[in-house]
């Protein structure tokens, strides 16, 4: 496991899902049984253990964009679902793998999406609401007219990248610089809803950020509270 540790790899607590014979990125793969939601087709999926790697070996029937429920083999010989309710990513569901260090690896159930998203501690798991994957494009002018007024669009399925010139209307496959992984917490969502319901809260929070002491500390009572 020394070479895997040096490359920042996922080390599952369940050693039965490590396949020493099937290599991905020249390392033992993470082997999971998958069942496609749309039609129930099943098969083995082999993922790279390297955090951040896109590389995997999929069944012949699997296509990018398929949503798959993943299972891990247990010591009893049966399969346990890794589906994690209440959290979504890339408009789909999420699975989790318990790691040997006690932390949890969350990853998308959408085939072809960046598989390793976020490592969390068990106590932080209940705070996660949504994992958002955004594409960071290489800033480049329109190849046709040279305008810098360019719009970028990212999607889960092919084409992976898309750029459109807002000046002449020309579109082409944009160059991806990197993937940006954003984690939306449940607490943040609650605060946003409260601010929407009570607009004066936004002013209070802004004043607190600018002046330091909170309205309560200064003895002021906001109107309507």
C-alpha positions as CSV (number, residue, x, y, z in Angstrom):
1,X,0.0,0.0,0.0
2,X,3.1,2.3,0.2
3,X,2.9,3.3,-3.5
4,X,-0.8,4.0,-3.1
5,X,-0.3,6.2,-0.1
6,X,2.3,8.3,-1.9
7,X,-0.2,9.0,-4.7
8,X,-3.0,10.0,-2.3
9,X,-5.2,7.0,-2.9
10,X,-8.5,5.8,-1.4
11,X,-7.9,3.0,1.1
12,X,-11.3,1.3,1.8
13,X,-11.9,-0.3,5.2
14,X,-13.5,-3.2,3.3
15,X,-10.5,-4.9,1.7
16,X,-12.9,-7.1,-0.3
17,X,-13.5,-4.3,-2.8
18,X,-9.8,-3.9,-3.6
19,X,-9.0,-5.9,-6.8
20,X,-5.3,-6.7,-6.9
21,X,-5.6,-8.3,-10.4
22,X,-7.5,-5.6,-12.3
23,X,-5.3,-2.5,-12.4
24,X,-6.4,1.0,-13.1
25,X,-3.8,3.7,-13.3
26,X,-1.3,0.9,-12.7
27,X,-2.7,0.3,-9.2
28,X,-5.2,-2.2,-7.7
29,X,-8.7,-1.0,-8.5
30,X,-11.7,-0.3,-6.4
31,X,-14.2,-3.1,-7.5
32,X,-17.9,-2.4,-7.1
33,X,-21.0,-4.1,-8.4
34,X,-23.3,-1.8,-10.2
35,X,-27.0,-1.8,-11.2
36,X,-28.3,0.7,-13.7
37,X,-31.4,2.4,-12.4
38,X,-33.1,2.7,-15.8
39,X,-33.3,-1.0,-16.7
40,X,-31.7,-3.0,-13.9
41,X,-28.6,-4.1,-16.0
42,X,-25.8,-5.2,-13.7
43,X,-22.0,-5.7,-13.8
44,X,-18.6,-5.0,-12.3
45,X,-17.2,-1.5,-12.2
46,X,-13.5,-0.9,-11.6
47,X,-12.3,2.5,-10.4
48,X,-8.9,4.1,-10.0
49,X,-7.9,4.4,-6.3
50,X,-6.2,7.7,-7.0
51,X,-8.1,10.6,-5.6
52,X,-9.1,12.8,-8.5
53,X,-8.6,10.3,-11.3
54,X,-11.3,9.9,-14.0
55,X,-10.0,6.4,-15.1
56,X,-12.2,3.4,-14.8
57,X,-13.2,0.2,-16.5
58,X,-17.0,0.0,-17.1
59,X,-19.2,-2.9,-18.4
60,X,-19.8,-2.8,-22.1
61,X,-23.5,-1.8,-21.6
62,X,-22.6,1.2,-19.5
63,X,-22.7,4.6,-21.1
64,X,-21.6,8.0,-19.7
65,X,-24.5,9.7,-18.0
66,X,-26.1,6.4,-16.7
67,X,-27.1,6.6,-13.1
68,X,-26.0,3.4,-11.3
69,X,-26.5,2.1,-7.8
70,X,-23.3,0.7,-6.4
71,X,-22.8,-2.2,-4.0
72,X,-19.9,-3.6,-2.0
73,X,-19.2,-7.2,-1.3
74,X,-19.4,-8.2,2.3
75,X,-17.6,-10.9,4.3
76,X,-20.9,-12.9,4.3
77,X,-20.8,-13.1,0.5
78,X,-23.7,-10.8,-0.1
79,X,-23.8,-7.3,-1.5
80,X,-24.5,-4.1,0.5
81,X,-25.8,-0.9,-1.2
82,X,-23.6,2.1,-0.9
83,X,-26.4,4.5,-1.8
84,X,-26.5,7.6,0.4
85,X,-30.0,9.2,0.7
86,X,-30.5,12.9,1.0
87,X,-27.4,14.0,-0.9
88,X,-27.1,14.6,-4.7
89,X,-24.4,15.5,-7.2
90,X,-24.5,16.3,-10.9
91,X,-28.4,15.9,-10.7
92,X,-28.0,12.4,-9.5
93,X,-27.5,10.3,-6.4
94,X,-24.4,9.7,-4.3
95,X,-22.6,6.6,-2.8
96,X,-20.1,6.5,0.0
97,X,-17.2,4.2,1.0
98,X,-15.9,3.9,4.5
99,X,-12.1,4.4,4.5
100,X,-9.7,2.6,6.8
101,X,-8.8,5.9,8.5
102,X,-12.5,6.3,9.6
103,X,-13.4,9.0,7.1
104,X,-15.8,8.6,4.2
105,X,-15.4,9.1,0.5
106,X,-18.4,10.4,-1.4
107,X,-18.7,9.8,-5.1
108,X,-21.3,10.2,-7.9
109,X,-23.5,7.5,-9.2
110,X,-23.5,9.1,-12.6
111,X,-21.2,7.0,-14.8
112,X,-18.4,9.0,-16.4
113,X,-18.6,11.8,-13.8
114,X,-15.5,12.6,-11.8
115,X,-15.7,9.7,-9.4
116,X,-13.9,10.9,-6.2
117,X,-15.5,14.1,-5.0
118,X,-15.1,14.7,-1.3
119,X,-13.6,13.1,1.8
120,X,-15.6,13.8,4.9
121,X,-15.5,12.9,8.6
122,X,-18.6,10.9,9.7
123,X,-19.7,13.7,12.0
124,X,-19.7,16.1,9.0
125,X,-21.7,13.9,6.7
126,X,-25.1,15.1,8.0
127,X,-24.2,18.7,7.0
128,X,-23.6,17.9,3.3
129,X,-26.6,18.7,1.1
130,X,-25.2,18.8,-2.4
131,X,-21.9,18.4,-4.2
132,X,-21.7,20.7,-7.2
133,X,-19.2,20.0,-10.0
134,X,-18.3,23.0,-12.1
135,X,-15.9,23.1,-15.1
136,X,-13.2,25.7,-15.1
137,X,-12.4,26.6,-18.8
138,X,-9.2,28.0,-20.3
139,X,-10.0,31.6,-21.1
140,X,-9.6,31.9,-24.9
141,X,-11.1,34.2,-27.5
142,X,-13.5,33.1,-30.2
143,X,-11.5,31.1,-32.9
144,X,-13.6,32.7,-35.6
145,X,-14.0,36.4,-34.8
146,X,-11.5,36.9,-32.0
147,X,-14.1,38.2,-29.5
148,X,-13.5,37.7,-25.8
149,X,-17.2,37.7,-25.2
150,X,-17.5,33.9,-24.8
151,X,-20.0,31.8,-22.9
152,X,-19.0,28.4,-21.4
153,X,-21.4,25.6,-20.6
154,X,-20.6,22.3,-18.8
155,X,-22.7,19.1,-18.7
156,X,-22.5,15.6,-17.3
157,X,-22.7,13.8,-20.6
158,X,-20.9,14.3,-23.9
159,X,-20.0,16.7,-25.2
160,X,-18.1,17.3,-22.0
161,X,-17.3,21.0,-22.8
162,X,-18.9,23.6,-24.9
163,X,-18.1,27.2,-25.7
164,X,-20.1,29.8,-27.6
165,X,-19.2,33.2,-28.9
166,X,-21.9,35.8,-27.9
167,X,-20.6,38.1,-30.7
168,X,-20.8,36.0,-33.8
169,X,-22.7,32.9,-32.5
170,X,-19.8,30.4,-33.3
171,X,-19.6,27.4,-31.0
172,X,-16.8,24.9,-30.4
173,X,-15.5,22.4,-27.8
174,X,-13.8,24.6,-25.2
175,X,-10.6,23.6,-23.4
176,X,-11.1,22.5,-19.8
177,X,-8.5,23.8,-17.4
178,X,-9.7,22.0,-14.3
179,X,-12.7,20.7,-12.3
180,X,-14.1,22.7,-9.4
181,X,-15.7,20.8,-6.6
182,X,-18.1,22.7,-4.4
183,X,-19.8,21.3,-1.4
184,X,-23.1,22.9,-0.4
185,X,-23.9,22.5,3.3
186,X,-27.4,22.1,4.7
187,X,-26.7,24.8,7.2
188,X,-25.9,27.3,4.4
189,X,-29.2,26.4,2.6
190,X,-31.2,27.0,5.8
191,X,-29.5,30.4,6.3
192,X,-30.3,31.4,2.7
193,X,-33.9,30.5,3.1
194,X,-34.2,32.5,6.3
195,X,-32.6,35.5,4.6
196,X,-35.1,35.2,1.7
197,X,-38.0,35.0,4.2
198,X,-36.7,38.0,6.3
199,X,-35.0,40.5,4.0
200,X,-33.9,42.7,7.0
201,X,-31.6,39.9,8.1
202,X,-29.4,40.6,5.1
203,X,-28.9,44.2,6.2
204,X,-28.2,43.1,9.8
205,X,-25.5,40.6,8.6
206,X,-24.0,43.2,6.3
207,X,-23.9,45.8,9.1
208,X,-22.3,43.3,11.4
209,X,-19.6,42.4,8.9
210,X,-18.8,46.1,8.4
211,X,-18.9,47.5,11.9
212,X,-17.9,44.4,14.0
213,X,-20.3,44.3,16.9
214,X,-23.7,42.7,16.3
215,X,-27.0,44.7,16.7
216,X,-27.6,42.9,20.0
217,X,-24.2,44.0,21.4
218,X,-24.9,47.6,20.4
219,X,-28.4,47.5,22.0
220,X,-30.2,48.1,18.7
221,X,-33.3,46.2,17.9
222,X,-33.9,45.8,14.1
223,X,-37.4,46.8,12.9
224,X,-39.8,44.0,12.6
225,X,-38.0,41.6,14.9
